[in-house]
Amino acid sequence: MRPARATQVSSVAPAYLLLTLTALFWAGNAVTSRWAPGHISPQVITTLRWAVACAVLAPFAGHRLAAEWPRLRPHWLRILLMGGLGYTAFNCLFYAAGVHTGAVNLALFQGAIPVLVILLNRLAYRVPVTLGQMLGVVLTLIGAGLAATHGDWTVLTRLDFNRGDVLVFGACLLYAGYTIVLPTRPKVSALAFFAAMAIAAFVTSLPPLAVEWATGHAVWPGPEGWAMVAFVGLGPSLLAQLFFMRGVELIGPNRAGLFVNLVPIFGAILAVLLVGEPFGAIQAIALALVLGGIACAERLKPAPAAEATSDAAYSQTRTRRM
């Protein structure tokens, strides 16, 4: 008979892998957003990335979506809001914020997503917050901040907060809300649900694109721009969202949210590989802090019996609100 600890670790190992890959894809998206100006405009890439995701999904998920549509149809407004706010509006606000605020501010505010997930989960569903989760949040935030500032904490005293920071905070709040609502999705296959969400994201991206086009700010892609569209459409938009959805399903929003703070770490690593920036002690310490924070949240989580009781209460609360 396998030890309980070994069984528990093996059951969540897929979630760790999926959420780590999600953070890697999102870090790649951040790098792409810095390369995009001049090659493709924000709303054009937002619409095209979801057009690519929908096109790739069609042969695999089209029949599943059609078969399960009767169960999805009563939830069409929720799907439209989740896709429109969690996917399209998040990207629109995040890209717009990048025009007004710096990379350090973007990384630091993105590090607030795990905190927002825990707070919203507590307010909406009365999900208890454990000591391990709080310690994990603190350590991952320090690690993300270290990566964002490159070890120069005096940068924080020189930050100029502006409307871009309001926009990125709004984006993070939207994604945190999407994360805690995700476990309440309709009881259909993940593939059919995500296909419906991708269509919702594409449809809701069209009005902002029309505004960008009408105001003369649309930049249509050339060869480099299409390469970026292909990457963000297949990686951050398609695989990362599927991986994140499954990760939340396996270990819950609070624990899954901590993996978001791997994004600035992977961003630094990608900068080393793609741009030739140095990877030194600061980056190594930041990575260790984020991984240590995730480990604390996992190792110090409630005993299985207590966790099961908490999950049951969570499910009952969700059922009452559905």
C-alpha positions in Angstrom: 0.0 0.0 0.0 1.4 3.4 -1.0 2.1 5.9 1.9 -0.5 8.7 2.2 2.1 11.4 1.6 3.3 9.7 -1.7 -0.3 9.3 -2.9 -1.1 12.9 -2.1 2.0 14.2 -3.9 1.4 12.1 -7.0 -2.2 13.3 -7.2 -1.2 17.0 -7.3 2.0 16.6 -9.4 0.1 17.1 -12.7 -1.3 20.4 -11.3 2.2 21.6 -10.4 3.4 20.9 -13.9 0.4 22.4 -15.6 0.5 25.6 -13.5 4.3 26.0 -14.0 3.9 25.7 -17.8 1.0 28.2 -17.5 3.4 30.7 -15.8 6.0 30.0 -18.5 3.6 30.8 -21.3 2.4 34.0 -19.6 6.0 35.1 -19.1 6.4 34.6 -22.8 3.3 36.7 -23.4 4.9 39.5 -21.4 8.1 39.3 -23.4 6.0 39.4 -26.6 4.1 42.4 -25.5 7.4 44.3 -25.2 8.4 43.3 -28.7 5.0 44.0 -30.2 5.0 47.8 -30.6 5.7 48.7 -34.2 4.8 45.2 -35.4 1.2 44.9 -34.2 -1.2 47.0 -32.1 -2.7 45.9 -28.8 -6.3 45.3 -29.9 -5.3 43.7 -33.2 -3.1 41.1 -31.4 -5.9 40.6 -28.8 -8.5 39.8 -31.5 -6.1 37.7 -33.7 -4.8 35.6 -30.8 -8.4 34.5 -30.0 -9.1 34.0 -33.7 -6.1 31.6 -33.8 -7.2 29.8 -30.6 -10.7 29.3 -32.0 -9.4 28.1 -35.4 -7.2 25.5 -33.7 -10.0 24.4 -31.4 -12.6 24.0 -34.1 -11.6 20.5 -35.4 -11.1 19.1 -31.9 -13.8 20.8 -29.9 -16.5 21.8 -32.4 -18.5 18.5 -32.2 -18.1 18.4 -28.4 -19.3 22.0 -28.1 -22.3 21.3 -30.3 -23.2 18.1 -28.4 -22.9 19.9 -25.0 -24.5 23.2 -26.0 -27.9 22.4 -24.5 -26.2 22.3 -21.1 -24.1 25.4 -21.8 -26.9 27.5 -23.2 -28.5 28.3 -19.8 -25.2 29.7 -18.7 -24.4 31.8 -21.9 -24.3 35.1 -19.9 -21.8 33.7 -17.4 -19.7 32.4 -20.3 -19.8 35.7 -22.1 -18.8 37.6 -18.9 -16.0 35.2 -18.0 -14.6 35.2 -21.5 -15.1 38.9 -21.9 -13.8 40.0 -18.5 -11.3 37.3 -17.7 -9.7 37.1 -21.1 -10.5 40.1 -23.3 -10.8 42.9 -20.8 -7.8 41.6 -18.8 -5.6 41.8 -21.9 -7.0 45.2 -23.0 -6.4 46.8 -19.7 -3.0 45.2 -19.3 -1.8 46.3 -22.8 -3.2 49.8 -22.1 -1.5 50.0 -18.8 1.9 49.3 -20.4 1.6 52.6 -22.3 1.4 54.6 -19.1 3.4 52.6 -16.5 6.7 50.8 -16.2 7.6 47.1 -16.3 8.4 47.1 -12.5 4.9 48.4 -11.7 3.3 45.8 -14.1 5.2 43.0 -12.4 4.5 44.1 -8.9 0.8 44.6 -9.5 0.6 41.2 -11.2 2.1 39.7 -8.1 -1.1 40.9 -6.3 -3.3 38.4 -8.1 -2.7 35.6 -5.5 -3.6 38.0 -2.7 -6.7 39.1 -4.5 -7.7 35.5 -5.2 -7.5 34.6 -1.5 -9.4 37.7 -0.4 -12.1 37.3 -3.0 -12.5 33.6 -2.2 -12.8 34.5 1.5 -15.4 37.2 0.8 -17.4 35.3 -1.7 -17.3 31.8 -0.4 -15.9 32.0 3.1 -13.0 29.8 2.2 -10.6 29.8 5.2 -7.0 31.1 4.7 -4.3 28.9 6.2 -1.0 29.9 7.8 0.8 28.1 5.0 -1.1 30.1 2.4 -0.3 33.4 4.0 3.3 32.5 4.4 3.4 31.4 0.8 1.8 34.6 -0.4 4.4 36.7 1.5 7.4 34.7 0.2 6.2 34.7 -3.4 5.5 38.4 -3.3 9.0 39.1 -2.0 10.4 36.9 -4.8 8.3 38.6 -7.5 9.3 42.0 -6.1 13.0 41.0 -6.1 12.8 39.8 -9.7 10.9 43.0 -10.8 13.4 45.4 -9.1 16.5 43.3 -9.9 17.4 43.5 -6.2 17.4 47.3 -6.1 14.6 48.0 -3.5 15.2 51.7 -3.8 13.3 51.5 -7.0 10.2 51.2 -4.9 10.8 54.7 -3.5 10.9 56.2 -7.0 7.8 54.6 -8.4 5.5 57.0 -10.1 2.0 55.7 -9.7 -0.4 56.9 -12.4 -3.5 55.8 -14.3 -1.6 52.9 -15.9 -1.4 51.4 -12.4 -5.1 51.8 -11.9 -5.6 50.0 -15.2 -3.3 47.1 -14.4 -4.9 46.7 -10.9 -8.3 46.6 -12.6 -6.9 43.9 -14.9 -5.5 41.8 -12.0 -8.8 42.2 -10.1 -10.7 40.9 -13.2 -8.5 37.8 -13.5 -8.7 37.1 -9.8 -12.5 37.2 -10.1 -12.3 34.9 -13.1 -10.1 32.5 -11.1 -12.5 32.1 -8.1 -15.5 31.8 -10.4 -13.8 29.1 -12.5 -14.7 26.2 -10.2 -18.4 27.0 -10.6 -18.3 26.4 -14.3 -21.2 24.4 -15.8 -20.8 20.6 -15.5 -19.6 20.0 -19.1 -16.2 18.8 -20.5 -13.4 21.3 -20.0 -12.8 21.3 -23.8 -16.4 22.3 -24.6 -16.4 25.0 -21.9 -13.1 26.5 -23.0 -14.2 26.5 -26.6 -17.3 28.5 -25.6 -15.0 30.9 -23.6 -12.6 31.3 -26.5 -15.5 32.3 -28.8 -16.8 34.7 -26.1 -13.3 36.2 -25.9 -13.1 36.6 -29.6 -16.6 38.2 -29.9 -16.0 40.6 -27.0 -12.6 41.7 -28.5 -14.2 43.0 -31.7 -15.7 46.3 -30.2 -12.3 47.4 -28.8 -10.7 46.5 -32.2 -13.3 48.6 -34.0 -12.5 51.6 -31.8 -8.7 51.1 -32.3 -9.3 50.9 -36.1 -11.7 53.9 -36.2 -9.2 56.1 -34.3 -6.4 55.2 -36.7 -4.3 53.3 -34.1 -4.6 49.8 -35.6 -1.3 48.3 -36.8 -1.8 45.1 -38.8 0.9 42.5 -38.6 3.8 41.8 -40.9 5.9 38.6 -40.7 7.2 39.3 -37.2 3.7 40.3 -36.0 2.2 37.1 -37.4 4.9 35.1 -35.5 3.8 36.8 -32.3 0.1 36.2 -33.1 0.9 32.5 -33.6 2.7 32.2 -30.3 0.2 34.0 -28.1 -2.7 32.3 -29.8 -1.3 28.8 -29.3 0.6 29.3 -26.0 -0.9 31.9 -23.6 -4.4 31.9 -25.1 -4.9 28.2 -25.8 -2.6 25.9 -23.8 -2.0 28.2 -20.8 -5.7 28.8 -20.3 -6.5 25.1 -20.6 -3.6 24.2 -18.2 -4.7 26.9 -15.7 -8.3 25.7 -15.8 -7.2 22.1 -15.0 -4.8 23.3 -12.3 -7.5 25.2 -10.5 -9.8 22.2 -10.8 -7.1 19.9 -9.2 -5.9 22.1 -6.3 -8.3 25.0 -6.0 -8.0 28.7 -6.7 -6.0 29.8 -3.6 -3.2 27.3 -4.2 -3.2 27.7 -8.0 -3.0 31.5 -7.7 0.4 31.4 -6.1 1.9 30.1 -9.3 1.2 33.4 -10.9 4.3 34.8 -9.1 6.5 32.5 -11.2 5.7 34.8 -14.2 8.3 37.5 -13.4 10.8 34.8 -12.6 10.3 33.1 -15.9 10.3 36.5 -17.5 13.8 37.1 -16.2 14.9 33.6 -17.4 13.5 34.3 -20.8 15.4 37.6 -20.9 18.6 35.7 -20.2 17.9 33.2 -23.0 16.5 35.5 -25.6 18.1 38.9 -24.9 21.3 37.8 -23.2 20.7 39.5 -19.9 22.7 38.0 -17.0 21.2 35.5 -14.6 22.9 36.1 -11.2 22.4 35.7 -7.5 19.4 38.0 -7.4 17.4 36.0 -10.0 18.4 32.8 -8.2 17.2 34.0 -4.8 14.0 35.3 -6.3 13.3 31.9 -7.9 14.1 30.2 -4.6 11.7 32.5 -2.7 8.8 31.9 -5.1 9.3 28.2 -5.1 9.7 28.2 -1.3 6.4 30.2 -1.0 4.6 27.6 -3.1 6.2 24.8 -1.1 5.0 26.4 2.2 1.5 26.7 1.0 1.5 23.1 0.0 3.3 21.6 3.0 1.4 23.6 5.6 -2.1 23.1 4.1 -4.8 21.6 6.4 -4.9 17.9 7.1 -6.9 15.9 4.5 -9.9 15.6 6.8 -10.0 19.3 7.5 -9.4 20.1 3.8 -12.2 17.9 2.8 -14.5 19.6 5.2 -13.5 23.0 3.9 -14.0 21.8 0.3 -17.5 20.5 1.2 -18.4 23.9 2.7 -17.0 25.6 -0.3 -19.1 23.5 -2.7 -22.2 24.0 -0.7 -21.7 27.8 -0.8 -21.1 27.7 -4.5 -24.2 25.5 -5.1 -26.4 28.0 -3.2 -25.1 30.9 -5.3 -25.5 29.1 -8.7 
